[in-house]
């Protein structure tokens, strides 16, 4: 699984899909860019009170480490 990341100064946003990232950029920062990053580690556990299959957002578990260029 991959995520799309937007970083502008102190702002960091993580999007589950390229389409969601693009929609946010179109509305909030038309000149901005996102970059694709692999999710590291197993999916996050979902709440036991939830019924039905977990959503993509519920499964998103991101370990960022240091994403900035050296």
Rosetta silent file (secondary structure, phi, psi, omega in degrees, C-alpha in Angstrom):
SEQUENCE: XXXXXXXXXXXXXXXXXXXXXXXXXXXXXXXXXXXXXXXXXXXXXXXXXXXXXXXXXXXXXXXXXXXXXX
SCORE:     score description
SCORE:     0.000 S_00000001
   1 L     0.000  142.529  176.452    0.000    0.000    0.000 S_00000001
   2 E  -122.906  160.419  174.330    1.188    3.508   -0.737 S_00000001
   3 E  -126.669  164.922  177.507    0.137    6.946    0.455 S_00000001
   4 E  -114.081  129.313 -173.303    0.504   10.387   -1.076 S_00000001
   5 E  -116.942  136.413  175.913    2.252   13.026    1.050 S_00000001
   6 E  -118.774  130.326  177.789    2.052   16.812    0.853 S_00000001
   7 E  -134.643  127.818  176.990    4.549   18.910    2.796 S_00000001
   8 E  -142.632  100.005 -178.279    4.677   22.676    2.930 S_00000001
   9 L    63.616 -120.014 -179.649    6.734   24.115    5.781 S_00000001
  10 L   -86.094   -3.648 -177.522    5.156   22.921    9.036 S_00000001
  11 E   -93.387  127.790  176.091    2.139   21.382    7.248 S_00000001
  12 E  -132.435  123.016  178.831    2.207   17.656    6.499 S_00000001
  13 E  -124.670  141.190  179.250   -0.812   15.880    5.018 S_00000001
  14 E  -120.719  128.486 -178.212   -1.121   12.191    4.149 S_00000001
  15 E  -116.291  142.366 -177.106   -3.676   10.991    1.607 S_00000001
  16 L   -75.312  -26.793 -179.277   -4.822    7.401    1.071 S_00000001
  17 L  -137.876  159.685  177.301   -5.144    7.722   -2.712 S_00000001
  18 H   -64.052  -36.604 -179.144   -3.750    9.795   -5.543 S_00000001
  19 H   -64.434  -42.659  178.635   -7.281   10.918   -6.436 S_00000001
  20 H   -65.498  -42.335  178.420   -7.951   12.263   -2.936 S_00000001
  21 H   -61.024  -45.082 -179.097   -4.581   14.036   -2.923 S_00000001
  22 H   -65.153  -40.436  178.357   -5.260   15.627   -6.307 S_00000001
  23 H   -61.994  -41.872  179.055   -8.733   16.778   -5.273 S_00000001
  24 H   -65.334  -44.229  178.579   -7.282   18.411   -2.146 S_00000001
  25 H   -60.587  -45.007 -179.309   -4.510   20.083   -4.168 S_00000001
  26 H   -55.677  -37.730 -177.169   -6.991   21.383   -6.757 S_00000001
  27 H   -86.847  -33.497 -169.566   -8.964   23.092   -3.996 S_00000001
  28 H  -111.500  -28.431 -177.677   -6.205   24.166   -1.588 S_00000001
  29 L  -156.475   74.468 -175.228   -2.869   24.465   -3.408 S_00000001
  30 L   -55.928  -24.915  179.673   -3.171   24.192   -7.217 S_00000001
  31 L   -93.017   -5.473 -176.925    0.574   24.729   -7.648 S_00000001
  32 L   -76.081  168.597  177.966    1.486   22.217   -4.913 S_00000001
  33 L  -135.034  156.122  171.845    2.730   18.668   -5.379 S_00000001
  34 L  -120.958  162.022  174.697    2.484   15.391   -3.502 S_00000001
  35 E  -131.038  149.976 -177.467    4.822   12.437   -3.574 S_00000001
  36 E   -83.845  139.651  179.338    4.124    8.743   -3.279 S_00000001
  37 E  -141.761  135.290  177.448    5.520    6.821   -0.297 S_00000001
  38 E   -69.448  142.263  172.791    5.229    3.140    0.629 S_00000001
  39 L   -78.046  133.600 -179.021    3.488    2.305    3.902 S_00000001
  40 L  -107.570  127.776  177.562    5.896    0.539    6.243 S_00000001
  41 L   102.106  172.548 -178.630    4.577   -2.089    8.636 S_00000001
  42 L   -74.764  162.217  176.239    1.357   -4.030    9.011 S_00000001
  43 L   -59.787  150.288  177.505   -2.073   -2.395    8.796 S_00000001
  44 L   -68.068  152.877  176.203   -3.299   -0.703   11.959 S_00000001
  45 L   -73.603  147.416  178.890   -5.802   -2.602   14.079 S_00000001
  46 L   -97.551  160.149  179.251   -9.388   -1.529   13.722 S_00000001
  47 L   -63.793  137.943 -179.054  -11.798   -0.739   16.530 S_00000001
  48 L   -73.468  -16.340  179.130  -13.634   -3.814   17.813 S_00000001
  49 L   -80.199  -16.125 -177.926  -16.928   -1.881   17.948 S_00000001
  50 L   -71.380  139.492  175.361  -16.894   -1.331   14.203 S_00000001
  51 L  -109.821  150.888 -179.439  -19.095   -3.591   12.115 S_00000001
  52 L    87.589  177.891 -178.137  -18.356   -4.563    8.530 S_00000001
  53 L   -69.728  150.390  178.527  -15.029   -4.579    6.731 S_00000001
  54 L   -67.851  148.661  176.947  -12.406   -1.995    7.711 S_00000001
  55 L   -82.216  165.299  177.810  -12.084    1.055    5.510 S_00000001
  56 H   -59.436  -39.137  179.947   -8.874    1.984    3.715 S_00000001
  57 H   -64.154  -37.498 -179.710   -8.451    4.856    6.181 S_00000001
  58 H   -68.116  -28.403 -179.019   -8.786    2.472    9.127 S_00000001
  59 H   -85.258  -10.252 -174.487   -6.073    0.235    7.693 S_00000001
  60 L   -70.691  119.111  177.614   -3.635    3.085    7.092 S_00000001
  61 L  -135.277  108.961 -173.175   -0.593    2.748    9.301 S_00000001
  62 L  -114.089  129.776  171.059    2.322    4.932    8.328 S_00000001
  63 L  -107.428  109.650 -172.011    5.781    4.956    9.822 S_00000001
  64 L   -77.385  -39.422 -170.079    7.331    8.157    8.534 S_00000001
  65 L    57.786 -140.191  177.612   10.908    8.011    9.727 S_00000001
  66 L  -111.596  106.594 -176.057   12.624   10.949    8.091 S_00000001
  67 L   -86.150  -11.888 -176.826   10.962   11.708    4.758 S_00000001
  68 L   -74.414  146.629  178.914   12.998   14.813    3.999 S_00000001
  69 L   -62.383  144.778  179.834   15.745   14.635    1.442 S_00000001
  70 L   -64.737    0.000    0.000   19.244   14.366    2.964 S_00000001
